[in-house]
Amino acid sequence: MPSANLADPGSQSTRVPVSPEQAIRDAETLLSAGEWIRAFRNRYVVVKLGGSALENEEAVDCLLADVRFMETVGLKPVLVHGGGKAISAAMAEAGLEAKFVAGRRYTDPDTLAVVAKTLAGISRSLAEGIERQGGKAAALCDLDDLALYGRPLALPGENGGTLDLGLVGEAIGANHRAIEDVLKEDCIPVLPSLARDRRVPGPAGLLNVNADTAASALARLLGAEKLVFLSDVAGLYADPADESSLIQHLTADRAGELIRDGVISGGMIPKVEAALDALMAGVHKIHFVDGRTPHSVLLEIYSDSGVGTEIVGG
């Protein structure tokens, strides 16, 4: 996509001299993107941001410009984020030791207080970043009125029991009206990976949710056209040691085979499993892209070739 100053389109001239050849290429890029813009108008796109992608300020600003562009051309982007490293740093500063059970952060009340405060701060920071670029955003991080509803997560343990994860949950519902009200105001909703158990009043009803599964659940609940996972790699690889082996297109069945064969391994397994859950629930397409690459989201969604890995059902 051609670069542009999206922050201040006012009356002052922002023209930059370019050659006729470059101008023609820019026009061709816009025309090519127009096909996808028409196809995806008024569709939900859930974008999950987390991990190392949150640590690079320039990359985050570029992502927020991409999300703002999507809203401008008629998509309904919803930004969901985690903040694992920031949470661990905040816990250490508070004198709390991080403990993980089955890959989930064990969450007692003291840990949950740090998680909630840290994630709310990230939500507000991302919303402010969009507004600095001239857009509008709303951080839906009021702990008494979260957009995600949840229940405690039950994972099987030994002897037929369940693992003790503390206040860890899974998203099972969403406040569609709150999200849609934000979008109607030409605002971009920003959601932390927190959910509220509506059966439990007060602070005890707050749950810490894995950001990948939160994004997948939200995409399912909204009937999203696309779910985009941003990470620190370009996508999925046939050989993780060979960057030239990027897999640009996968079916859900093939992705499952790659997990069973060990090609997809480590931290990518829960991401891909969350993606497959979303596909089974009707989300049309999942994308894995490198959040550090400038405008990777736009290039993936609004071009014929893309820059990451897409997974489709069937």
VOGU-3710 file (C-alpha; in Angstrom, 3 decimals, decimal comma):
1> mpsanladpg> 0,000/0,000/0,000  1,290/3,516/-0,648  2,372/5,354/2,452  0,399/8,393/3,507  0,193/10,930/6,272  -3,098/9,874/7,840  -2,786/12,025/10,925  -3,507/15,470/9,469  -5,294/15,601/6,115  -6,280/19,251/6,590
11> sqstrvpvsp> -6,011/22,106/4,174  -2,217/22,382/4,258  -0,607/20,754/1,228  0,994/17,357/1,878  2,022/16,688/-1,718  5,307/14,893/-2,227  6,911/14,984/-5,680  6,988/11,560/-7,336  7,817/10,307/-10,774  4,967/9,540/-13,222
21> eqairdaetl> 5,936/5,878/-13,017  5,597/5,862/-9,208  2,282/7,709/-9,428  0,964/5,050/-11,823  2,112/2,266/-9,491  0,378/3,995/-6,570  -2,841/4,249/-8,601  -2,645/0,562/-9,564  -2,173/-0,348/-5,899  -5,250/1,622/-4,934
31> lsagewiraf> -7,316/0,019/-7,698  -6,211/-3,453/-6,647  -7,064/-2,715/-3,009  -10,471/-1,396/-4,078  -11,686/-4,909/-4,936  -11,005/-6,089/-1,401  -12,390/-2,889/0,137  -15,728/-3,519/-1,575  -15,730/-7,206/-0,638  -15,113/-6,605/3,069
41> rnryvvvklg> -17,209/-3,491/3,662  -19,248/-3,651/6,904  -17,566/-6,901/7,967  -15,935/-7,446/11,342  -12,177/-7,993/11,459  -10,675/-8,957/14,816  -6,990/-8,071/15,204  -5,031/-9,616/18,065  -1,958/-7,731/19,252  0,400/-9,034/21,878
51> gsaleneeav> 3,830/-10,361/22,730  6,874/-8,714/21,198  4,658/-6,827/18,730  3,653/-4,584/21,643  7,244/-3,725/22,513  8,177/-1,870/19,312  6,606/1,586/19,445  7,138/2,250/15,744  5,551/-1,084/14,792  2,574/-0,399/17,064
61> dclladvrfm> 2,055/3,042/15,496  2,140/1,440/12,047  -0,381/-1,207/13,084  -2,718/1,419/14,520  -2,522/3,315/11,219  -3,526/0,101/9,432  -6,459/-0,464/11,782  -7,569/3,131/11,341  -7,409/2,721/7,552  -9,629/-0,360/7,746
71> etvglkpvlv> -12,232/1,602/9,714  -12,003/4,495/7,255  -12,790/2,275/4,241  -15,778/0,574/5,829  -14,502/-2,431/7,744  -15,366/-2,953/11,416  -11,995/-3,543/13,089  -11,921/-4,659/16,719  -8,520/-4,660/18,437  -7,863/-7,243/21,170
81> hgggkaisaa> -4,608/-7,317/23,104  -2,692/-9,130/25,781  0,412/-7,961/27,572  2,287/-10,904/29,045  5,719/-9,315/29,322  4,358/-6,061/30,729  2,351/-8,051/33,296  5,389/-10,073/34,353  7,410/-6,864/34,747  4,643/-5,253/36,807
91> maeagleakf> 4,380/-8,354/39,004  8,113/-8,346/39,638  7,944/-4,673/40,604  5,133/-5,514/43,035  7,157/-8,367/44,520  4,938/-11,095/43,065  6,327/-14,259/41,488  4,833/-15,347/38,163  3,647/-18,944/38,122  2,400/-20,810/35,056
101> vagrrytdpd> 0,206/-23,908/34,923  -0,271/-25,660/31,563  0,932/-22,511/29,812  -1,544/-20,260/31,651  -0,545/-17,633/34,194  -1,778/-18,809/37,583  -3,970/-15,930/38,714  -4,671/-15,312/42,382  -6,394/-12,094/43,519  -3,111/-10,164/43,885
111> tlavvaktla> -1,966/-11,259/40,440  -5,345/-10,403/38,939  -5,135/-6,870/40,310  -1,797/-6,391/38,527  -3,107/-8,027/35,338  -6,207/-5,831/35,254  -4,305/-2,603/35,910  -1,619/-3,402/33,333  -4,054/-4,435/30,593  -6,274/-1,398/31,185
121> gisrslaegi> -3,209/0,810/30,806  -2,303/-0,876/27,511  -5,883/-0,485/26,225  -5,865/3,238/26,968  -2,406/3,643/25,435  -3,498/1,949/22,190  -6,660/4,065/22,020  -4,609/7,208/22,588  -2,235/6,114/19,833  -5,114/5,906/17,358
131> erqggkaaal> -6,353/9,328/18,419  -2,880/10,849/18,038  -3,084/9,785/14,390  -6,376/11,610/13,960  -8,683/8,637/14,480  -11,190/7,800/17,191  -10,969/4,871/19,585  -12,594/3,645/22,774  -10,797/1,508/25,359  -13,438/-0,916/26,655
141> cdlddlalyg> -11,516/-1,664/29,834  -13,950/-0,628/32,573  -13,689/-3,614/34,904  -17,371/-3,340/35,837  -18,522/-3,225/32,222  -16,209/-5,405/30,125  -17,191/-6,333/26,572  -16,287/-10,005/27,064  -18,213/-12,401/29,284  -16,563/-15,525/30,601
151> rplalpgeng> -16,504/-18,497/32,907  -13,654/-20,174/34,819  -11,440/-22,261/32,568  -11,443/-25,959/33,449  -8,478/-27,961/32,143  -8,154/-31,684/32,845  -5,618/-32,656/35,468  -4,499/-35,905/36,984  -6,860/-38,618/38,225  -9,849/-37,118/36,453
161> gtldlglvge> -9,642/-33,806/38,296  -9,148/-30,278/36,983  -6,095/-28,080/37,183  -6,079/-25,227/39,672  -5,554/-22,104/37,535  -6,987/-19,590/39,964  -8,968/-16,759/38,367  -8,301/-17,809/34,771  -11,240/-17,908/32,404  -12,438/-18,413/28,864
171> aiganhraie> -14,610/-16,041/26,862  -18,106/-17,347/26,155  -20,038/-14,190/25,260  -19,656/-10,616/24,118  -21,533/-7,372/24,558  -22,342/-6,877/20,883  -24,271/-3,685/21,549  -21,371/-2,002/23,338  -18,973/-2,905/20,523  -21,392/-1,887/17,789
181> dvlkedcipv> -22,206/1,414/19,551  -18,513/2,280/19,472  -18,219/1,396/15,787  -21,297/3,484/14,928  -19,428/6,517/16,239  -16,607/5,830/13,757  -14,546/4,652/16,718  -12,325/1,600/16,991  -13,010/-0,651/20,023  -9,919/-1,712/21,979
191> lpslardrrv> -10,452/-4,698/24,285  -8,119/-6,169/26,922  -7,985/-9,955/27,370  -10,217/-9,838/30,439  -13,720/-11,218/30,898  -16,418/-10,953/33,525  -18,348/-13,898/34,925  -21,815/-12,350/35,163  -22,902/-14,980/37,680  -20,418/-13,655/40,243
201> pgpagllnvn> -20,803/-10,068/41,487  -17,942/-7,747/42,308  -14,189/-8,279/41,883  -14,509/-12,066/42,230  -16,239/-12,167/38,841  -13,211/-10,835/36,970  -11,237/-13,406/34,923  -7,846/-13,381/33,225  -8,182/-14,766/29,674  -5,456/-15,843/27,256
211> adtaasalar> -5,350/-13,162/24,529  -5,237/-15,626/21,618  -8,299/-17,505/22,827  -10,039/-14,212/23,686  -9,524/-12,971/20,114  -10,693/-16,291/18,676  -13,811/-16,293/20,851  -14,611/-12,691/19,947  -14,241/-13,446/16,231  -16,653/-16,366/16,625
221> llgaeklvfl> -19,141/-14,365/18,641  -19,145/-11,453/16,196  -19,239/-13,652/13,090  -16,077/-11,945/11,874  -14,891/-12,095/8,286  -11,277/-12,326/9,403  -9,161/-12,925/12,479  -5,613/-11,573/12,337  -2,889/-12,732/14,720  0,166/-10,489/14,933
231> sdvaglyadp> 3,386/-12,127/16,095  7,135/-11,765/15,673  7,354/-14,152/12,710  6,016/-13,800/9,175  3,606/-16,724/9,530  3,797/-20,516/9,565  6,784/-22,336/8,089  7,183/-25,802/6,578  10,662/-25,690/8,159  10,912/-23,237/11,076
241> adessliqhl> 14,673/-22,983/10,495  14,200/-21,874/6,870  12,621/-18,454/6,339  12,088/-19,261/2,656  9,637/-22,039/3,611  6,793/-19,681/4,564  3,409/-21,336/3,961  1,154/-18,725/2,416  -2,058/-20,765/2,271  -3,375/-23,619/4,416
251> tadragelir> -6,627/-25,448/4,890  -7,789/-26,191/8,413  -7,259/-29,923/7,858  -3,686/-29,394/6,721  -2,964/-27,121/9,676  -4,157/-29,881/11,997  -1,831/-32,334/10,270  1,117/-29,964/10,725  0,416/-29,797/14,451  0,271/-33,596/14,720
261> dgvisggmip> 3,471/-33,940/12,687  5,315/-31,461/14,909  5,871/-28,912/12,121  3,776/-26,408/14,072  5,130/-26,540/17,606  5,740/-24,619/20,798  3,877/-21,366/21,319  2,340/-21,485/17,835  0,217/-24,535/18,730  -2,322/-22,698/20,941
271> kveaaldalm> -2,501/-19,853/18,413  -3,274/-22,214/15,538  -5,707/-24,247/17,652  -7,532/-21,009/18,543  -7,597/-20,177/14,821  -9,074/-23,573/13,953  -11,774/-23,135/16,605  -12,717/-19,814/14,991  -12,867/-21,380/11,522  -15,107/-24,182/12,764
281> agvhkihfvd> -17,451/-21,551/14,207  -17,790/-19,733/10,888  -14,989/-17,151/10,731  -14,043/-17,095/7,049  -10,288/-16,692/7,175  -7,420/-16,529/9,681  -4,205/-14,618/9,074  -0,824/-14,869/10,790  1,472/-11,931/10,023  4,612/-10,333/11,396
291> grtphsvlle> 3,567/-7,327/13,447  7,030/-5,807/13,065  6,701/-5,476/9,273  5,364/-2,036/8,279  1,725/-2,184/7,156  1,708/-5,985/7,281  -2,014/-6,054/8,110  -2,979/-3,962/5,077  -0,663/-5,910/2,797  -2,147/-9,180/4,001
301> iysdsgvgte> -5,791/-8,142/3,693  -5,784/-5,781/0,718  -3,412/-7,477/-1,733  -3,613/-10,564/-3,884  -0,444/-12,212/-2,583  -0,376/-11,238/1,086  2,718/-11,299/3,307  1,891/-13,964/5,882  -0,037/-17,210/6,252  -3,774/-17,540/5,703
311> ivgg> -5,808/-20,500/6,950  -9,209/-21,302/5,505  -11,784/-23,941/6,358  -12,484/-27,009/4,261
//
